[in-house]
Amino acid sequence: MEVSSSTQTSSGLGQTDIMKKAQDVQAQQIEKILQSAQEQTKQMTAQKTGVGSNLNITG
């Protein structure tokens, strides 16, 4: 009696899809970081110029 076992492995296409998804997620994370940095820069500028939610009255 012959026993045949077959295993399916990830094809190159499957790995490509995974890599593309990972790159998309990484791009979204980088975009969020850049937006956050831009917002922080705006807040710092507002504080330095005394325009914004936190007034710099100490000079």
TORPA-4810 file (N, C-alpha, C, O; in nm, 3 decimals):
<nodes>
NODE_1_0.083_-0.117_0.000_0.000_0.000_0.000_0.088_0.124_0.000_0.180_0.138_0.081_M
NODE_2_0.058_0.213_-0.093_0.138_0.335_-0.103_0.072_0.449_-0.028_-0.050_0.469_-0.035_E
NODE_3_0.153_0.522_0.043_0.102_0.639_0.115_0.162_0.763_0.050_0.284_0.777_0.040_V
NODE_4_0.077_0.848_0.008_0.123_0.970_-0.057_0.096_1.088_0.035_-0.017_1.110_0.080_S
NODE_5_0.198_1.162_0.059_0.177_1.283_0.138_0.219_1.403_0.055_0.324_1.404_-0.010_S
NODE_6_0.137_1.500_0.057_0.170_1.621_-0.016_0.154_1.740_0.078_0.056_1.749_0.153_S
NODE_7_0.247_1.827_0.073_0.238_1.947_0.155_0.238_2.068_0.063_0.306_2.073_-0.039_T
NODE_8_0.160_2.163_0.102_0.156_2.286_0.023_0.246_2.388_0.090_0.239_2.410_0.211_Q
NODE_9_0.329_2.448_0.011_0.418_2.551_0.063_0.377_2.685_0.004_0.309_2.692_-0.099_T
NODE_10_0.418_2.788_0.070_0.387_2.922_0.019_0.456_2.940_-0.115_0.576_2.916_-0.129_S
NODE_11_0.381_2.982_-0.209_0.440_3.007_-0.340_0.507_3.143_-0.339_0.487_3.222_-0.246_S
NODE_12_0.584_3.170_-0.440_0.648_3.301_-0.452_0.544_3.411_-0.456_0.567_3.520_-0.403_G
NODE_13_0.431_3.386_-0.516_0.325_3.485_-0.527_0.269_3.516_-0.388_0.243_3.633_-0.357_L
NODE_14_0.251_3.416_-0.306_0.200_3.436_-0.171_0.296_3.521_-0.089_0.253_3.610_-0.016_G
NODE_15_0.423_3.494_-0.101_0.523_3.571_-0.028_0.528_3.714_-0.078_0.550_3.807_-0.001_Q
NODE_16_0.507_3.733_-0.207_0.504_3.867_-0.265_0.387_3.945_-0.208_0.400_4.063_-0.176_T
NODE_17_0.272_3.879_-0.196_0.154_3.944_-0.138_0.179_3.986_0.006_0.139_4.095_0.048_D
NODE_18_0.245_3.899_0.081_0.276_3.929_0.220_0.371_4.048_0.229_0.352_4.137_0.311_I
NODE_19_0.472_4.050_0.144_0.569_4.160_0.144_0.500_4.291_0.106_0.529_4.395_0.165_M
NODE_20_0.411_4.286_0.008_0.341_4.408_-0.035_0.255_4.460_0.079_0.251_4.581_0.104_K
NODE_21_0.186_4.371_0.149_0.102_4.411_0.262_0.188_4.474_0.372_0.151_4.576_0.430_K
NODE_22_0.302_4.412_0.399_0.392_4.465_0.502_0.443_4.603_0.463_0.453_4.691_0.549_A
NODE_23_0.474_4.623_0.336_0.521_4.753_0.290_0.410_4.857_0.300_0.435_4.972_0.334_Q
NODE_24_0.287_4.817_0.269_0.174_4.909_0.280_0.152_4.952_0.424_0.129_5.070_0.452_D
NODE_25_0.159_4.856_0.515_0.141_4.887_0.657_0.253_4.979_0.705_0.229_5.074_0.779_V
NODE_26_0.375_4.950_0.662_0.489_5.032_0.703_0.474_5.174_0.647_0.504_5.271_0.717_Q
NODE_27_0.428_5.187_0.524_0.408_5.319_0.464_0.302_5.398_0.542_0.317_5.518_0.562_A
NODE_28_0.196_5.330_0.586_0.092_5.397_0.664_0.148_5.443_0.799_0.116_5.552_0.845_Q
NODE_29_0.231_5.359_0.861_0.291_5.396_0.989_0.384_5.516_0.974_0.384_5.606_1.058_Q
NODE_30_0.462_5.518_0.869_0.553_5.630_0.844_0.473_5.758_0.821_0.510_5.864_0.869_I
NODE_31_0.363_5.747_0.746_0.279_5.863_0.721_0.222_5.918_0.852_0.218_6.040_0.871_E
NODE_32_0.179_5.830_0.941_0.127_5.874_1.071_0.235_5.944_1.152_0.209_6.045_1.216_K
NODE_33_0.356_5.889_1.149_0.468_5.949_1.223_0.498_6.088_1.168_0.520_6.182_1.245_I
NODE_34_0.500_6.100_1.036_0.529_6.230_0.975_0.420_6.332_1.008_0.451_6.449_1.033_L
NODE_35_0.295_6.289_1.007_0.186_6.379_1.042_0.197_6.423_1.188_0.174_6.540_1.220_Q
NODE_36_0.233_6.331_1.274_0.250_6.362_1.415_0.365_6.462_1.433_0.353_6.558_1.509_S
NODE_37_0.476_6.440_1.364_0.591_6.529_1.373_0.554_6.668_1.322_0.596_6.769_1.379_A
NODE_38_0.476_6.673_1.217_0.433_6.802_1.161_0.344_6.876_1.261_0.356_6.997_1.279_Q
NODE_39_0.255_6.803_1.326_0.166_6.864_1.426_0.247_6.915_1.544_0.220_7.023_1.596_E
NODE_40_0.344_6.838_1.588_0.430_6.881_1.700_0.509_7.006_1.663_0.527_7.095_1.746_Q
NODE_41_0.556_7.011_1.539_0.629_7.129_1.493_0.540_7.252_1.496_0.582_7.360_1.536_T
NODE_42_0.415_7.235_1.452_0.320_7.347_1.456_0.297_7.393_1.599_0.291_7.513_1.625_K
NODE_43_0.284_7.299_1.693_0.261_7.333_1.833_0.382_7.406_1.891_0.366_7.503_1.965_Q
NODE_44_0.501_7.358_1.858_0.622_7.423_1.909_0.633_7.565_1.855_0.668_7.656_1.929_M
NODE_45_0.603_7.583_1.728_0.608_7.716_1.668_0.506_7.807_1.734_0.535_7.923_1.762_T
NODE_46_0.387_7.755_1.758_0.283_7.835_1.822_0.326_7.875_1.963_0.299_7.987_2.006_A
NODE_47_0.391_7.785_2.034_0.436_7.816_2.170_0.547_7.921_2.167_0.551_8.010_2.252_Q
NODE_48_0.638_7.910_2.070_0.749_8.005_2.062_0.700_8.145_2.027_0.752_8.244_2.078_K
NODE_49_0.600_8.153_1.941_0.550_8.283_1.898_0.442_8.335_1.990_0.396_8.448_1.974_T
NODE_50_0.400_8.254_2.086_0.296_8.297_2.179_0.157_8.289_2.120_0.063_8.347_2.175_G
NODE_51_0.142_8.219_2.009_0.011_8.201_1.947_-0.025_8.055_1.958_0.045_7.969_1.903_V
NODE_52_-0.130_8.026_2.027_-0.169_7.887_2.041_-0.232_7.863_2.176_-0.261_7.956_2.250_G
NODE_53_-0.252_7.737_2.207_-0.321_7.702_2.329_-0.234_7.727_2.453_-0.286_7.755_2.561_S
NODE_54_-0.103_7.716_2.437_-0.011_7.740_2.549_0.067_7.865_2.520_0.155_7.865_2.434_N
NODE_55_0.038_7.973_2.592_0.108_8.098_2.568_0.241_8.097_2.643_0.250_8.055_2.759_L
NODE_56_0.342_8.145_2.574_0.475_8.153_2.633_0.491_8.295_2.689_0.530_8.387_2.616_N
NODE_57_0.462_8.312_2.816_0.467_8.445_2.875_0.595_8.469_2.955_0.616_8.578_3.009_I
NODE_58_0.680_8.367_2.962_0.804_8.383_3.037_0.913_8.446_2.950_1.014_8.493_3.002_T
NODE_59_0.893_8.446_2.821_0.987_8.511_2.731_1.098_8.421_2.698_1.188_8.458_2.623_G
</nodes>
